Structures are given as C-alpha cells and as structure tokens.
Amino acid sequence: MEASPSTRDHIIQGARVVFAEKGFRASMRDIARAAGISTTSLIFWYFKDKEALFLAVVEDSSPLSQAQQLLTAMSNTVSSADIIRHLVHVYYNVYGDPLNRQILFQMLSHTTWHPKISTLLKTQLSDVTAGRMVAVIVAGQNSGEFRRDLAPDFAAQAVLGILFALVTRWHVDGHSPWPEQEVADDILTMLGYQIQDPSE
C-alpha cells in the first residue's frame, strides 16, 4: 500500500508542533491528537517508531536539506554572490517559522545522547560546508567576486556560523534582528564582494 501524502503530511505537521514544545519526550498520543487522527497505530503505518518520526520532522524543518539542493542546482548556473543571497533567503524562509526555530534547538539538545540525530546533523553540515559551500567560495574567488586571501573552508564555516548566530538571536528575541538583504550584503562584504550602490 502506498503512503498517502496528505495523511503523512498531517502527521509531520502535528509532530512538528508537539516536538517543538516537548522534544523527544512527546508521546505518540499527543502527536496523533495534534495531527487530527484518532489512533496512534496510523502513525506507525508511515513511521517505524517515534525516533523515525522525530528524524523526519528534524529533516523537514532544517534549512540544510534545502541548502544542499540549492547549492547543487545553482552551482553552475549563477554567480557565487547570487548563491549566497539565495542561501540567506533559505535560512530566513525556514526560520521565519518559530516552530522550525524551536525544533532546531530541540534537535541540538538531543545530539549529545541521540546518535542518529547527531549523525544526521553532522552529515548535512559536512555536505554543505566541506563540499558544496567550499566549492561556491572557490568559484567566487576564481571569478574575482570574492577575496583570494580567505581559506575557502574557513570562509564556508564563517558564512554558516553567521547564519546560525542569526537564528540563535532570532530564537531569543522572537524576531529577526536584521533585514535579510542587510545580512546578505554583510556576508558578501566579508567575502570581499563589491556591493553595487542601487543609486548608481
């Protein structure tokens, strides 16, 4: 029997709300109630166990999966500066939802004792920073967009570090501390990109 996308989506959305509030200690009964389904057995039709559901919610709520797709799709089609701008937009789009911010910090609190969550996070971060993001930085340096004196791996880590710090501040304050374009411009300036004055 094929999974019904609508039912699975209802379960994911209900689980997002409950996991954001309670983390992994949330009960399947709470999740079923939030998903608007009458029995927990339906959840197990789509997900092996609570761990599998939690991992699915974490992956669905993370910008890293979208960032991976973005960096792959755009790496040979647009400038490195445009890729950085799109990456910032992905973070703003994902973490504009307070539930996603809550799930991020629930996930981080679970990485010390939950090996699969830790592995998921490390794999995504490694793929984005060690692979695709470094390639974007190198391409920008080769094209003359970015400074050549920056170590590409350091620059890639710095970009994602700035974005994570932004999300942390956003989580604490409840609103974005800086406009999206300003953040993108500041990151590009750090990389040595010459921002064009719109009045020129």
N, C-alpha and C positions, 0 to 999 in steps of 0.2 A: 504493500500500500504506500502510495506516495504521500509525503507530508504536505499538508495544506499550508501554503504560505501565510494565509490570513490567521489561522489558528496559532501557528508558530510565532508570528509577529505579535499577536496578543500576549502570548506567554512571555516573550522577550520584553515587551513594554511593561507588563505588570512586574516582572522580575527586576527591571531597572529601578522602578520606584521603591520596591521593598529592599533590594540590595543597597541602594543609595542610602537608605535610612538605617538599616540594621547590619549591613555587611553579610558575611557568610553565615552568621548565626541565624539569619532569617529562616523561617520554617516554610516548607513547601505548601502548607495550608494557607499561610499568608500570601504567598505568591499566586496560588490558584484564585484566591479571593480578589486580589488586585487585578488579575488577568480576566476576571469575569467568567471563570469556568467553575463548574460545580464539583469537580473531583480532581484530586492530585494525580490520579492514575493517567489522566490525559497528558500531563506534563511528561511523565515517563515514557509516553509513546514517542515523543520528539527528542527527549534528552535522557541519556543513560542514568544520570543521577544529578544531585544538586550541584556537584562540582562542575559537571559538563555545562549546566545551565549558567553557572556563575562565569565560567570562562567565555561562553558565548556572549554574555552581557558585557563583560570587560572588553572583548574584542570589538563588539558593536559600538561601544561608547568611546573608543580610543581614536584619536586622530592619526595614530601611527599607520594603521592599515590604509587609510585614505592617502596619507603622505607617501607610502610605498607606491601606491597606484599612480599618484600624481607624478612622482619623480621618474617612474618608469615611462609613463605615457608622454611626458613633456621633454625628456632629456635631450632628444634630438630634433625638437621642433621649434622651441622658443629660446630666448636668451636666458642666461643663468639668473639675471636680475628678475625677470618675469617669473621664473620658477620660485624664487624666494618670496616674491609678493604673493603668489598663489599658495605657498606653504603657510604663510602667516594667515591668509584668509581661511584656510582649512582649520587652523587652530581656533580662530575666532568663531567660525561657524559651529564647530563641535562643542567648544567650551562656553559658547554663549548660552547653552542649556545648563542650568545649575545642577541638574541630575547627573550630567556627564562629569562635572567637576567633583561632585560628591563620590561618584563611582571611582574616579581616578584615585582619590585619597583613601577610599576603602581598599582598593587594589594594592596600593603601596603599603598599607598597614598589614596586608596579608602576605606580602612577598617573603617575609622572614620565616614563615612557618609553612607556606604552601608552595611546594616545589614547582607545580605545573604553572601557577601564576607567575612565579619568578622566571621560569623558562620562557613563557610567552612574552613577558616584558623584555627580557634580555635579547630574545630573537628579533623582536620588532625593532628595538633600539639599535642592535648591531647591524641589521639590514639597512636601516635608514642612515645611520651615522657612518659606519665603516664602509658601506658600499655606495649607495645612490647619492647621498648628500655630499660625500667627498668628491664624487665624480662631477657633481654640479659646480663645486668650488673650483676644481681643477679646470673645468671647461671655461668658467668665468675668468680665471687667471690667464688661460691661453688666449682668450679672445680680447684681453685687455680691459675687461669690465671690472675685475677685482684686483686687489693688491697681490703682487707676486711674492712678497716677503712673508706672507702668512702661511704657516704649515697647514695644508688642507684638512688634515684630521683634527687639528686644534680648532680651525675655523668652523668646521661642521659641528663639533661639540659645543662651541660657543653659541652658534645660532640656536640650537635646540635647548641649550641651557637658558638662554634669554627667554625663549618661549615658555619653558617650564616655570621660570621665576614669575613671568607674567601671569600664568594660570594660578600659581600659588597666591599671588597678591589678589587676583580676581576672586579666588575662593574665600579669602579672608574678608575682603571689603564688600563682596556681593555684587560688584560691578567692575567693568573693565577700567583699569586705571589710566589707560592711554588709548587714543583712537587707533584703529587698525593701520591706517596709512602712515601715521607717525611712527609706529613700531617698525613697519616695513622699511621706511626711509632710514630710520636709525640703524637698523641691522645692515642695510646696504651701504650706508656711510662707513660703518665699522669695517666692512669688507673692501672699502676703497672705491665704491661706485660713485660716480658723479651724478648727483640728483639734478635733474633739469628744473630750472625755475619755470613754473607754468606761465609766468607773465612774459617770458622771453619768446 
